[in-house]
Amino acid sequence: MPIYVIGDLHLSFGEEKPMSVFGANWEGHSEKIKEDWLSKVKPEDTVILAGDFSWAMYLEDTIKDFEYLNQLPGKKIMLKGNHDYWWTTITSMKRFLVEHHIGNVDFLYNNSFLVEDKIIVGTRGWSLLDSENSKKMIHREANRLEFSIQEAIQKYGEEKEKIAIMHYPPITKATKKENIIYHREFIDIMKQYGITKCYYGHLHGKSHQDAIEGKVEGIYFKLISADYLDFHLGKVVSGDGDF
């Protein structure tokens, strides 16, 4: 049963937010994603969504976006992104989905999942802006990542492969420089607990050039924002390398 990944669907069925303003490639992007999804995913497969699912401001306004997701096969595991303002408590979101008959959707938030022989952990992360507030948020998000990993180890043991999902990139190229910017707290936690891969989103358009991909300090990194993947799902594979 394959595991697929994609980030930044930016659905707006309940909002007036056409994504084509961000580039011609976004024109009809929800249909592109749907077509590819239906060609790949079977009901028993899993698709992980790395944040920025919906432009809705409030949970009640996400119904059309979740209905779109509900018609697609597979189990969906969803992470919070920086634009997911509708995100509330896990209890409230799960109740909302039950009330609206939305199935096969769960949330990655201070928890973990065992999918086939792989452990899925993660957190939203934070931006690379150097400010006192960002330092506090990075520390909080790093703690959430560690909690997710520790919860996974407690439930599933330490031997299985552990894959981290983040919305913000934990590592990126420095603007107008050749060097790399690290969120050391995230990287150190991943190394400490033996994370083998980290998939992340958030970067769009010209920001794609800032992405770090490939193996860094023993961890394989891959950008999975929807436009970067040309609105195709990526498939998690064993070992290093691309989809």
DOFIDO-840841 format. One record per residue (C-alpha): residue in one letter; x negated, y, z. Coordinates in nm, 4 decimals. Layout:
BEGIN
+------+----------+----------+----------+
! code !        X !        Y !        Z !
+------+----------+----------+----------+
!    A !        X !        Y !        Z !
...
+------+----------+----------+----------+
***
This chain:
BEGIN
+------+----------+----------+----------+
! code !        X !        Y !        Z !
+------+----------+----------+----------+
!    M !   0.0000 !   0.0000 !   0.0000 !
!    P !  -0.1924 !   0.3061 !  -0.1241 !
!    I !  -0.2350 !   0.6336 !   0.0628 !
!    Y !  -0.1973 !   0.9530 !  -0.1402 !
!    V !  -0.2844 !   1.3102 !  -0.0397 !
!    I !  -0.1934 !   1.6581 !  -0.1571 !
!    G !  -0.1732 !   1.9988 !   0.0085 !
!    D !   0.0053 !   2.3278 !  -0.0442 !
!    L !   0.3276 !   2.2316 !  -0.2208 !
!    H !   0.4567 !   2.5832 !  -0.1460 !
!    L !   0.8166 !   2.4858 !  -0.2174 !
!    S !   1.0684 !   2.7688 !  -0.2369 !
!    F !   1.4042 !   2.6148 !  -0.3251 !
!    G !   1.5627 !   2.8108 !  -0.0400 !
!    E !   1.3535 !   3.1261 !  -0.0875 !
!    E !   1.2905 !   3.3721 !  -0.3685 !
!    K !   0.9206 !   3.3004 !  -0.3963 !
!    P !   0.8167 !   3.2029 !  -0.7505 !
!    M !   0.4632 !   3.0661 !  -0.7394 !
!    S !   0.3964 !   3.1670 !  -1.0998 !
!    V !   0.2841 !   3.5065 !  -0.9673 !
!    F !  -0.0291 !   3.3251 !  -0.8459 !
!    G !  -0.1145 !   3.1997 !  -1.1941 !
!    A !   0.0447 !   3.0525 !  -1.5037 !
!    N !  -0.0513 !   2.7013 !  -1.3917 !
!    W !   0.2009 !   2.7321 !  -1.1063 !
!    E !   0.4907 !   2.7639 !  -1.3507 !
!    G !   0.7271 !   2.4730 !  -1.2812 !
!    H !   0.4829 !   2.3245 !  -1.0314 !
!    S !   0.7478 !   2.1383 !  -0.8308 !
!    E !   0.8487 !   1.9446 !  -1.1418 !
!    K !   0.4857 !   1.8645 !  -1.2211 !
!    I !   0.4378 !   1.7259 !  -0.8704 !
!    K !   0.7625 !   1.5287 !  -0.8887 !
!    E !   0.6767 !   1.3730 !  -1.2240 !
!    D !   0.3334 !   1.2607 !  -1.1085 !
!    W !   0.4679 !   1.1426 !  -0.7722 !
!    L !   0.7326 !   0.9237 !  -0.9347 !
!    S !   0.4745 !   0.7722 !  -1.1677 !
!    K !   0.2502 !   0.6613 !  -0.8801 !
!    V !   0.4243 !   0.6171 !  -0.5461 !
!    K !   0.6237 !   0.3127 !  -0.4411 !
!    P !   0.8608 !   0.3072 !  -0.1406 !
!    E !   0.6058 !   0.1269 !   0.0756 !
!    D !   0.3251 !   0.3774 !   0.0035 !
!    T !   0.2291 !   0.6810 !   0.2139 !
!    V !   0.1793 !   1.0420 !   0.1029 !
!    I !   0.0024 !   1.2885 !   0.3354 !
!    L !   0.0881 !   1.6575 !   0.2901 !
!    A !  -0.1870 !   1.8880 !   0.4147 !
!    G !   0.0169 !   2.1945 !   0.5090 !
!    D !   0.1967 !   2.4869 !   0.3434 !
!    F !   0.4929 !   2.2707 !   0.2508 !
!    S !   0.7604 !   2.5432 !   0.2373 !
!    W !   0.7826 !   2.9221 !   0.2124 !
!    A !   1.0900 !   2.9195 !   0.4399 !
!    M !   1.0696 !   3.1380 !   0.7483 !
!    Y !   1.3118 !   2.9315 !   0.9580 !
!    L !   1.3694 !   2.5590 !   0.9930 !
!    E !   1.7317 !   2.5820 !   0.8783 !
!    D !   1.6126 !   2.7359 !   0.5512 !
!    T !   1.3939 !   2.4360 !   0.4617 !
!    I !   1.6824 !   2.2012 !   0.3836 !
!    K !   1.6531 !   2.2229 !   0.0039 !
!    D !   1.2782 !   2.1735 !   0.0237 !
!    F !   1.3202 !   1.8650 !   0.2416 !
!    E !   1.5924 !   1.7351 !   0.0095 !
!    Y !   1.3404 !   1.7599 !  -0.2751 !
!    L !   1.0956 !   1.5571 !  -0.0657 !
!    N !   1.3649 !   1.3103 !   0.0366 !
!    Q !   1.4338 !   1.2088 !  -0.3227 !
!    L !   1.0715 !   1.1073 !  -0.3705 !
!    P !   0.9543 !   0.7560 !  -0.2733 !
!    G !   0.7136 !   0.6696 !   0.0046 !
!    K !   0.6590 !   0.7643 !   0.3663 !
!    K !   0.5524 !   1.1267 !   0.4087 !
!    I !   0.3232 !   1.2524 !   0.6850 !
!    M !   0.3136 !   1.6304 !   0.7118 !
!    L !   0.0595 !   1.8700 !   0.8652 !
!    K !   0.1206 !   2.2356 !   0.9534 !
!    G !  -0.0247 !   2.5049 !   0.7264 !
!    N !  -0.0731 !   2.8767 !   0.7798 !
!    H !   0.2431 !   2.9607 !   0.5815 !
!    D !   0.4687 !   2.7061 !   0.7526 !
!    Y !   0.6426 !   2.9668 !   0.9677 !
!    W !   0.9493 !   2.7418 !   0.9889 !
!    W !   0.7519 !   2.4877 !   1.1957 !
!    T !   0.8927 !   2.4570 !   1.5490 !
!    T !   0.8650 !   2.1714 !   1.7995 !
!    I !   0.8317 !   1.8116 !   1.6874 !
!    T !   1.1537 !   1.7268 !   1.8705 !
!    S !   1.3475 !   2.0039 !   1.6944 !
!    M !   1.2092 !   1.9162 !   1.3517 !
!    K !   1.2830 !   1.5455 !   1.3874 !
!    R !   1.6366 !   1.6229 !   1.5071 !
!    F !   1.6848 !   1.8545 !   1.2092 !
!    L !   1.5795 !   1.5815 !   0.9663 !
!    V !   1.8115 !   1.3253 !   1.1255 !
!    E !   2.1045 !   1.5687 !   1.1154 !
!    H !   2.0453 !   1.6296 !   0.7447 !
!    H !   1.9789 !   1.2646 !   0.6583 !
!    I !   1.6189 !   1.3224 !   0.5596 !
!    G !   1.4237 !   0.9990 !   0.5941 !
!    N !   1.0650 !   0.8826 !   0.5794 !
!    V !   0.9117 !   1.2102 !   0.7016 !
!    D !   0.6894 !   1.2406 !   1.0084 !
!    F !   0.4560 !   1.5062 !   1.1468 !
!    L !   0.0840 !   1.4988 !   1.2211 !
!    Y !   0.0533 !   1.7224 !   1.5268 !
!    N !  -0.1385 !   1.6186 !   1.8392 !
!    N !  -0.0979 !   1.2573 !   1.7318 !
!    S !  -0.2262 !   1.0012 !   1.4824 !
!    F !  -0.1061 !   0.7332 !   1.2422 !
!    L !  -0.2260 !   0.3898 !   1.1425 !
!    V !  -0.1710 !   0.3412 !   0.7694 !
!    E !  -0.2831 !   0.0024 !   0.6443 !
!    D !  -0.6372 !  -0.0287 !   0.7834 !
!    K !  -0.7024 !   0.3451 !   0.8127 !
!    I !  -0.6432 !   0.5824 !   1.1030 !
!    I !  -0.5096 !   0.9252 !   1.0051 !
!    V !  -0.5894 !   1.2147 !   1.2402 !
!    G !  -0.5952 !   1.5899 !   1.1965 !
!    T !  -0.5025 !   1.9452 !   1.2801 !
!    R !  -0.4344 !   2.2717 !   1.0964 !
!    G !  -0.7723 !   2.4308 !   1.1632 !
!    W !  -0.8339 !   2.8041 !   1.1308 !
!    S !  -0.9765 !   3.0643 !   0.8949 !
!    L !  -1.3417 !   3.1572 !   0.8633 !
!    L !  -1.2932 !   3.5175 !   0.9726 !
!    D !  -1.5395 !   3.6113 !   1.2448 !
!    S !  -1.3319 !   3.7690 !   1.5194 !
!    E !  -1.2666 !   3.7108 !   1.8873 !
!    N !  -0.9166 !   3.5846 !   1.8112 !
!    S !  -1.0392 !   3.3452 !   1.5431 !
!    K !  -1.2954 !   3.2015 !   1.7848 !
!    K !  -1.0185 !   3.1301 !   2.0345 !
!    M !  -0.7988 !   2.9718 !   1.7677 !
!    I !  -1.0830 !   2.7606 !   1.6319 !
!    H !  -1.1546 !   2.6326 !   1.9826 !
!    R !  -0.7851 !   2.5488 !   2.0306 !
!    E !  -0.7625 !   2.3706 !   1.6964 !
!    A !  -1.0843 !   2.1800 !   1.7637 !
!    N !  -0.9341 !   2.0570 !   2.0898 !
!    R !  -0.6256 !   1.9436 !   1.8985 !
!    L !  -0.8408 !   1.7533 !   1.6519 !
!    E !  -1.0248 !   1.5802 !   1.9350 !
!    F !  -0.6965 !   1.4970 !   2.1082 !
!    S !  -0.5640 !   1.3474 !   1.7838 !
!    I !  -0.8754 !   1.1312 !   1.7497 !
!    Q !  -0.8737 !   1.0228 !   2.1128 !
!    E !  -0.5054 !   0.9323 !   2.0893 !
!    A !  -0.5816 !   0.7239 !   1.7810 !
!    I !  -0.8676 !   0.5385 !   1.9488 !
!    Q !  -0.6521 !   0.4649 !   2.2514 !
!    K !  -0.3740 !   0.3218 !   2.0320 !
!    Y !  -0.5677 !   0.1561 !   1.7518 !
!    G !  -0.9245 !   0.1047 !   1.8741 !
!    E !  -1.2540 !   0.2409 !   1.7440 !
!    E !  -1.3372 !  -0.0016 !   1.4648 !
!    K !  -1.1017 !   0.1141 !   1.1897 !
!    E !  -1.1940 !   0.3868 !   0.9419 !
!    K !  -1.0868 !   0.7313 !   1.0635 !
!    I !  -0.9816 !   0.9989 !   0.8136 !
!    A !  -0.9228 !   1.3627 !   0.9116 !
!    I !  -0.6641 !   1.5847 !   0.7418 !
!    M !  -0.6871 !   1.9628 !   0.7822 !
!    H !  -0.5160 !   2.2562 !   0.6182 !
!    Y !  -0.7963 !   2.5096 !   0.6471 !
!    P !  -1.1368 !   2.3976 !   0.5202 !
!    P !  -1.3761 !   2.3170 !   0.8066 !
!    I !  -1.6663 !   2.3902 !   0.5746 !
!    T !  -1.6992 !   2.6269 !   0.2788 !
!    K !  -1.9441 !   2.8254 !   0.0696 !
!    A !  -2.0277 !   3.1730 !   0.1941 !
!    T !  -1.8939 !   3.4560 !  -0.0209 !
!    K !  -2.1614 !   3.5902 !  -0.2604 !
!    K !  -2.4216 !   3.3638 !  -0.1019 !
!    E !  -2.5617 !   3.0218 !  -0.1699 !
!    N !  -2.5463 !   2.8986 !   0.1869 !
!    I !  -2.2645 !   2.7103 !   0.3601 !
!    I !  -2.0348 !   2.8232 !   0.6407 !
!    Y !  -1.9535 !   2.5573 !   0.8992 !
!    H !  -1.6918 !   2.5482 !   1.1683 !
!    R !  -1.9371 !   2.3615 !   1.3853 !
!    E !  -1.6798 !   2.2602 !   1.6434 !
!    F !  -1.4795 !   2.0650 !   1.3857 !
!    I !  -1.7830 !   1.9106 !   1.2200 !
!    D !  -1.9402 !   1.8070 !   1.5505 !
!    I !  -1.6182 !   1.6426 !   1.6685 !
!    M !  -1.5862 !   1.4516 !   1.3409 !
!    K !  -1.9438 !   1.3310 !   1.3679 !
!    Q !  -1.9027 !   1.2360 !   1.7334 !
!    Y !  -1.6058 !   1.0107 !   1.6607 !
!    G !  -1.7227 !   0.8670 !   1.3302 !
!    I !  -1.4833 !   1.0378 !   1.0892 !
!    T !  -1.5724 !   0.9169 !   0.7394 !
!    K !  -1.3628 !   1.1533 !   0.5267 !
!    C !  -1.1986 !   1.4933 !   0.5620 !
!    Y !  -0.9347 !   1.6165 !   0.3167 !
!    Y !  -0.8334 !   1.9825 !   0.3310 !
!    G !  -0.6240 !   2.2390 !   0.1409 !
!    H !  -0.5591 !   2.6140 !   0.1601 !
!    L !  -0.7955 !   2.7244 !  -0.1185 !
!    H !  -0.6290 !   2.8468 !  -0.4382 !
!    G !  -0.7270 !   3.0046 !  -0.7673 !
!    K !  -1.0676 !   3.1703 !  -0.7552 !
!    S !  -1.1166 !   3.0373 !  -0.4025 !
!    H !  -1.1648 !   2.6898 !  -0.5499 !
!    Q !  -1.5234 !   2.7916 !  -0.6164 !
!    D !  -1.5784 !   2.8152 !  -0.2401 !
!    A !  -1.4894 !   2.4502 !  -0.1827 !
!    I !  -1.7469 !   2.2091 !  -0.0478 !
!    E !  -1.7001 !   1.8547 !  -0.1757 !
!    G !  -1.9008 !   1.5407 !  -0.1345 !
!    K !  -2.0952 !   1.4087 !   0.1612 !
!    V !  -2.2225 !   1.6543 !   0.4197 !
!    E !  -2.3734 !   1.5320 !   0.7485 !
!    G !  -2.2299 !   1.1883 !   0.6870 !
!    I !  -1.8714 !   1.3052 !   0.6203 !
!    Y !  -1.7113 !   1.3051 !   0.2750 !
!    F !  -1.5164 !   1.6279 !   0.2095 !
!    K !  -1.2523 !   1.6819 !  -0.0601 !
!    L !  -1.0267 !   1.9768 !  -0.1477 !
!    I !  -0.6670 !   1.8650 !  -0.2116 !
!    S !  -0.4672 !   2.1856 !  -0.2608 !
!    A !  -0.1999 !   2.1233 !  -0.5250 !
!    D !  -0.3309 !   2.3609 !  -0.7903 !
!    Y !  -0.6860 !   2.2271 !  -0.7483 !
!    L !  -0.5542 !   1.8755 !  -0.8188 !
!    D !  -0.3559 !   2.0104 !  -1.1163 !
!    F !  -0.0416 !   1.9154 !  -0.9211 !
!    H !  -0.1308 !   1.5446 !  -0.9152 !
!    L !  -0.1467 !   1.3328 !  -0.6021 !
!    G !  -0.4926 !   1.2163 !  -0.4994 !
!    K !  -0.5395 !   0.8577 !  -0.3887 !
!    V !  -0.7491 !   0.7762 !  -0.0832 !
!    V !  -1.0148 !   0.5220 !  -0.1738 !
!    S !  -1.2571 !   0.3230 !   0.0353 !
!    G !  -1.6158 !   0.4405 !   0.0444 !
!    D !  -1.7497 !   0.7689 !  -0.0891 !
!    G !  -1.6503 !   0.9373 !  -0.4120 !
!    D !  -1.3549 !   1.1075 !  -0.5736 !
!    F !  -1.0075 !   0.9720 !  -0.6322 !
+------+----------+----------+----------+
***
